[in-house]
Amino acid sequence: MAPRRGGGSSGGYSSGSSNQCSDYDAFATTFARIYIAFHALFFLVFVTVFFILVAKHKRTKRVAKAPLLWFCLYFSIIFSIISTALSIIFNTLSECGIFVGNDAYRASISIDWLGTTATLLVILAIMFPISQRLHHGNKGMGGLVRIAHSVTLGLFAILLIVSLSITTRVVDALYSSGYRYGLGSDIADLAIHQRRIWVACYAMGVICMLVAAATMLFALVRNPNFRRGSLRIGIPLLILSSLAMTLLDLGGYIHNTYGSFSSYRSTRYLEQSYEAQLFLRYFFYTCAFLSTLLVGSTADLHGSYAPRFDLQAPAPPMYQPRVH
């Protein structure tokens, strides 16, 4: 249905804008309704998590003095809130026909940057403030953990930035006004290699979480102080949720990119698969975030004592007879 544009006056434009969504049959498809419903749901979830983070920080800031941890968590959840809000806004503008042509695709670049950066910050919080504190007092293992985490996280960050930069360039060129004249050979080559780089990036994210899981399990087994209280539950939950988050990103991208979806039935299957991936991706991100907050703010992890790994308990003093 053709859109109704507003007239010369502001009143005519307002009337045209109010009817534009109905003229375009906005949110007529099941996919469109589920897409915006999931984003609205997790927008509220992320706002709630933000207030939980603020309350937890106020209660534990005297104990858990880890500025990098709080920096990562605050900016991660803020980026997630902005990302879901923009998804709702851009999807509404697209459904109502306000976004013309390929504007929605180009606008979605900002959502990609915000969402992936939010995930990177959670991984950074897991691999450095938390993992380093788990091995505090064990100089040999602590140094090995620092090196392994620095190498893997550095490679992941580089691949992520390269992938986002290439995607930005390809999307901007593909959906720009000059696309009708064809893509240049350099952009076509970038588009071909873009998928492989993203697969390598997501695979490196899984490797990061596998390395972090191994080091956290090592600390949990070797240190009896961590096998009590909330850490006994928080560390396994953190390992499972962070691995699920990165594995879903890798598996979902491979499925969506390399799958064959030519018929209507397969296209509907792809939509249902994307709906499930969208929900699970936000769900596991939320679980990983809350687990990171739980473990990172635990008093047992930031106590004044130095965690002991292989040290023997001091021998009790010998009995000294009282001399009168």
Secondary structure as a PSIPRED ss2 file (coil, helix, strand):
# PSIPRED VFORMAT (PSIPRED V4.0)

   1 M C   1.000  0.000  0.000
   2 A C   1.000  0.000  0.000
   3 P C   1.000  0.000  0.000
   4 R C   1.000  0.000  0.000
   5 R C   1.000  0.000  0.000
   6 G C   1.000  0.000  0.000
   7 G C   1.000  0.000  0.000
   8 G C   1.000  0.000  0.000
   9 S C   1.000  0.000  0.000
  10 S H   0.000  1.000  0.000
  11 G H   0.000  1.000  0.000
  12 G H   0.000  1.000  0.000
  13 Y H   0.000  1.000  0.000
  14 S H   0.000  1.000  0.000
  15 S H   0.000  1.000  0.000
  16 G H   0.000  1.000  0.000
  17 S H   0.000  1.000  0.000
  18 S H   0.000  1.000  0.000
  19 N H   0.000  1.000  0.000
  20 Q H   0.000  1.000  0.000
  21 C H   0.000  1.000  0.000
  22 S H   0.000  1.000  0.000
  23 D H   0.000  1.000  0.000
  24 Y C   1.000  0.000  0.000
  25 D C   1.000  0.000  0.000
  26 A C   1.000  0.000  0.000
  27 F C   1.000  0.000  0.000
  28 A C   1.000  0.000  0.000
  29 T C   1.000  0.000  0.000
  30 T H   0.000  1.000  0.000
  31 F H   0.000  1.000  0.000
  32 A H   0.000  1.000  0.000
  33 R H   0.000  1.000  0.000
  34 I H   0.000  1.000  0.000
  35 Y H   0.000  1.000  0.000
  36 I H   0.000  1.000  0.000
  37 A H   0.000  1.000  0.000
  38 F H   0.000  1.000  0.000
  39 H H   0.000  1.000  0.000
  40 A H   0.000  1.000  0.000
  41 L H   0.000  1.000  0.000
  42 F H   0.000  1.000  0.000
  43 F H   0.000  1.000  0.000
  44 L H   0.000  1.000  0.000
  45 V H   0.000  1.000  0.000
  46 F H   0.000  1.000  0.000
  47 V H   0.000  1.000  0.000
  48 T H   0.000  1.000  0.000
  49 V H   0.000  1.000  0.000
  50 F H   0.000  1.000  0.000
  51 F H   0.000  1.000  0.000
  52 I H   0.000  1.000  0.000
  53 L H   0.000  1.000  0.000
  54 V H   0.000  1.000  0.000
  55 A H   0.000  1.000  0.000
  56 K H   0.000  1.000  0.000
  57 H H   0.000  1.000  0.000
  58 K H   0.000  1.000  0.000
  59 R H   0.000  1.000  0.000
  60 T H   0.000  1.000  0.000
  61 K C   1.000  0.000  0.000
  62 R C   1.000  0.000  0.000
  63 V C   1.000  0.000  0.000
  64 A C   1.000  0.000  0.000
  65 K C   1.000  0.000  0.000
  66 A C   1.000  0.000  0.000
  67 P H   0.000  1.000  0.000
  68 L H   0.000  1.000  0.000
  69 L H   0.000  1.000  0.000
  70 W H   0.000  1.000  0.000
  71 F H   0.000  1.000  0.000
  72 C H   0.000  1.000  0.000
  73 L H   0.000  1.000  0.000
  74 Y H   0.000  1.000  0.000
  75 F H   0.000  1.000  0.000
  76 S H   0.000  1.000  0.000
  77 I H   0.000  1.000  0.000
  78 I H   0.000  1.000  0.000
  79 F H   0.000  1.000  0.000
  80 S H   0.000  1.000  0.000
  81 I H   0.000  1.000  0.000
  82 I H   0.000  1.000  0.000
  83 S H   0.000  1.000  0.000
  84 T H   0.000  1.000  0.000
  85 A H   0.000  1.000  0.000
  86 L H   0.000  1.000  0.000
  87 S H   0.000  1.000  0.000
  88 I H   0.000  1.000  0.000
  89 I H   0.000  1.000  0.000
  90 F H   0.000  1.000  0.000
  91 N H   0.000  1.000  0.000
  92 T H   0.000  1.000  0.000
  93 L H   0.000  1.000  0.000
  94 S H   0.000  1.000  0.000
  95 E H   0.000  1.000  0.000
  96 C C   1.000  0.000  0.000
  97 G C   1.000  0.000  0.000
  98 I C   1.000  0.000  0.000
  99 F C   1.000  0.000  0.000
 100 V C   1.000  0.000  0.000
 101 G C   1.000  0.000  0.000
 102 N C   1.000  0.000  0.000
 103 D H   0.000  1.000  0.000
 104 A H   0.000  1.000  0.000
 105 Y H   0.000  1.000  0.000
 106 R H   0.000  1.000  0.000
 107 A H   0.000  1.000  0.000
 108 S H   0.000  1.000  0.000
 109 I H   0.000  1.000  0.000
 110 S H   0.000  1.000  0.000
 111 I H   0.000  1.000  0.000
 112 D H   0.000  1.000  0.000
 113 W H   0.000  1.000  0.000
 114 L H   0.000  1.000  0.000
 115 G H   0.000  1.000  0.000
 116 T H   0.000  1.000  0.000
 117 T H   0.000  1.000  0.000
 118 A H   0.000  1.000  0.000
 119 T H   0.000  1.000  0.000
 120 L H   0.000  1.000  0.000
 121 L H   0.000  1.000  0.000
 122 V H   0.000  1.000  0.000
 123 I H   0.000  1.000  0.000
 124 L H   0.000  1.000  0.000
 125 A H   0.000  1.000  0.000
 126 I H   0.000  1.000  0.000
 127 M H   0.000  1.000  0.000
 128 F H   0.000  1.000  0.000
 129 P H   0.000  1.000  0.000
 130 I H   0.000  1.000  0.000
 131 S H   0.000  1.000  0.000
 132 Q H   0.000  1.000  0.000
 133 R H   0.000  1.000  0.000
 134 L H   0.000  1.000  0.000
 135 H C   1.000  0.000  0.000
 136 H C   1.000  0.000  0.000
 137 G C   1.000  0.000  0.000
 138 N C   1.000  0.000  0.000
 139 K H   0.000  1.000  0.000
 140 G H   0.000  1.000  0.000
 141 M H   0.000  1.000  0.000
 142 G H   0.000  1.000  0.000
 143 G H   0.000  1.000  0.000
 144 L H   0.000  1.000  0.000
 145 V H   0.000  1.000  0.000
 146 R H   0.000  1.000  0.000
 147 I H   0.000  1.000  0.000
 148 A H   0.000  1.000  0.000
 149 H H   0.000  1.000  0.000
 150 S H   0.000  1.000  0.000
 151 V H   0.000  1.000  0.000
 152 T H   0.000  1.000  0.000
 153 L H   0.000  1.000  0.000
 154 G H   0.000  1.000  0.000
 155 L H   0.000  1.000  0.000
 156 F H   0.000  1.000  0.000
 157 A H   0.000  1.000  0.000
 158 I H   0.000  1.000  0.000
 159 L H   0.000  1.000  0.000
 160 L H   0.000  1.000  0.000
 161 I H   0.000  1.000  0.000
 162 V H   0.000  1.000  0.000
 163 S H   0.000  1.000  0.000
 164 L H   0.000  1.000  0.000
 165 S H   0.000  1.000  0.000
 166 I H   0.000  1.000  0.000
 167 T H   0.000  1.000  0.000
 168 T H   0.000  1.000  0.000
 169 R H   0.000  1.000  0.000
 170 V H   0.000  1.000  0.000
 171 V H   0.000  1.000  0.000
 172 D H   0.000  1.000  0.000
 173 A H   0.000  1.000  0.000
 174 L H   0.000  1.000  0.000
 175 Y C   1.000  0.000  0.000
 176 S C   1.000  0.000  0.000
 177 S H   0.000  1.000  0.000
 178 G H   0.000  1.000  0.000
 179 Y H   0.000  1.000  0.000
 180 R H   0.000  1.000  0.000
 181 Y H   0.000  1.000  0.000
 182 G C   1.000  0.000  0.000
 183 L C   1.000  0.000  0.000
 184 G C   1.000  0.000  0.000
 185 S H   0.000  1.000  0.000
 186 D H   0.000  1.000  0.000
 187 I H   0.000  1.000  0.000
 188 A H   0.000  1.000  0.000
 189 D H   0.000  1.000  0.000
 190 L H   0.000  1.000  0.000
 191 A H   0.000  1.000  0.000
 192 I H   0.000  1.000  0.000
 193 H H   0.000  1.000  0.000
 194 Q H   0.000  1.000  0.000
 195 R H   0.000  1.000  0.000
 196 R H   0.000  1.000  0.000
 197 I H   0.000  1.000  0.000
 198 W H   0.000  1.000  0.000
 199 V H   0.000  1.000  0.000
 200 A H   0.000  1.000  0.000
 201 C H   0.000  1.000  0.000
 202 Y H   0.000  1.000  0.000
 203 A H   0.000  1.000  0.000
 204 M H   0.000  1.000  0.000
 205 G H   0.000  1.000  0.000
 206 V H   0.000  1.000  0.000
 207 I H   0.000  1.000  0.000
 208 C H   0.000  1.000  0.000
 209 M H   0.000  1.000  0.000
 210 L H   0.000  1.000  0.000
 211 V H   0.000  1.000  0.000
 212 A H   0.000  1.000  0.000
 213 A H   0.000  1.000  0.000
 214 A H   0.000  1.000  0.000
 215 T H   0.000  1.000  0.000
 216 M H   0.000  1.000  0.000
 217 L H   0.000  1.000  0.000
 218 F H   0.000  1.000  0.000
 219 A H   0.000  1.000  0.000
 220 L H   0.000  1.000  0.000
 221 V H   0.000  1.000  0.000
 222 R H   0.000  1.000  0.000
 223 N C   1.000  0.000  0.000
 224 P H   0.000  1.000  0.000
 225 N H   0.000  1.000  0.000
 226 F H   0.000  1.000  0.000
 227 R C   1.000  0.000  0.000
 228 R C   1.000  0.000  0.000
 229 G C   1.000  0.000  0.000
 230 S C   1.000  0.000  0.000
 231 L H   0.000  1.000  0.000
 232 R H   0.000  1.000  0.000
 233 I H   0.000  1.000  0.000
 234 G H   0.000  1.000  0.000
 235 I H   0.000  1.000  0.000
 236 P H   0.000  1.000  0.000
 237 L H   0.000  1.000  0.000
 238 L H   0.000  1.000  0.000
 239 I H   0.000  1.000  0.000
 240 L H   0.000  1.000  0.000
 241 S H   0.000  1.000  0.000
 242 S H   0.000  1.000  0.000
 243 L H   0.000  1.000  0.000
 244 A H   0.000  1.000  0.000
 245 M H   0.000  1.000  0.000
 246 T H   0.000  1.000  0.000
 247 L H   0.000  1.000  0.000
 248 L H   0.000  1.000  0.000
 249 D H   0.000  1.000  0.000
 250 L H   0.000  1.000  0.000
 251 G H   0.000  1.000  0.000
 252 G H   0.000  1.000  0.000
 253 Y H   0.000  1.000  0.000
 254 I H   0.000  1.000  0.000
 255 H H   0.000  1.000  0.000
 256 N H   0.000  1.000  0.000
 257 T H   0.000  1.000  0.000
 258 Y H   0.000  1.000  0.000
 259 G C   1.000  0.000  0.000
 260 S C   1.000  0.000  0.000
 261 F C   1.000  0.000  0.000
 262 S C   1.000  0.000  0.000
 263 S C   1.000  0.000  0.000
 264 Y H   0.000  1.000  0.000
 265 R H   0.000  1.000  0.000
 266 S H   0.000  1.000  0.000
 267 T H   0.000  1.000  0.000
 268 R H   0.000  1.000  0.000
 269 Y H   0.000  1.000  0.000
 270 L H   0.000  1.000  0.000
 271 E H   0.000  1.000  0.000
 272 Q H   0.000  1.000  0.000
 273 S H   0.000  1.000  0.000
 274 Y H   0.000  1.000  0.000
 275 E H   0.000  1.000  0.000
 276 A H   0.000  1.000  0.000
 277 Q H   0.000  1.000  0.000
 278 L H   0.000  1.000  0.000
 279 F H   0.000  1.000  0.000
 280 L H   0.000  1.000  0.000
 281 R H   0.000  1.000  0.000
 282 Y H   0.000  1.000  0.000
 283 F H   0.000  1.000  0.000
 284 F H   0.000  1.000  0.000
 285 Y H   0.000  1.000  0.000
 286 T H   0.000  1.000  0.000
 287 C H   0.000  1.000  0.000
 288 A H   0.000  1.000  0.000
 289 F H   0.000  1.000  0.000
 290 L H   0.000  1.000  0.000
 291 S H   0.000  1.000  0.000
 292 T H   0.000  1.000  0.000
 293 L H   0.000  1.000  0.000
 294 L H   0.000  1.000  0.000
 295 V H   0.000  1.000  0.000
 296 G H   0.000  1.000  0.000
 297 S C   1.000  0.000  0.000
 298 T C   1.000  0.000  0.000
 299 A H   0.000  1.000  0.000
 300 D H   0.000  1.000  0.000
 301 L H   0.000  1.000  0.000
 302 H C   1.000  0.000  0.000
 303 G C   1.000  0.000  0.000
 304 S C   1.000  0.000  0.000
 305 Y C   1.000  0.000  0.000
 306 A C   1.000  0.000  0.000
 307 P C   1.000  0.000  0.000
 308 R C   1.000  0.000  0.000
 309 F C   1.000  0.000  0.000
 310 D C   1.000  0.000  0.000
 311 L C   1.000  0.000  0.000
 312 Q C   1.000  0.000  0.000
 313 A C   1.000  0.000  0.000
 314 P C   1.000  0.000  0.000
 315 A C   1.000  0.000  0.000
 316 P C   1.000  0.000  0.000
 317 P C   1.000  0.000  0.000
 318 M C   1.000  0.000  0.000
 319 Y C   1.000  0.000  0.000
 320 Q C   1.000  0.000  0.000
 321 P C   1.000  0.000  0.000
 322 R C   1.000  0.000  0.000
 323 V C   1.000  0.000  0.000
 324 H C   1.000  0.000  0.000
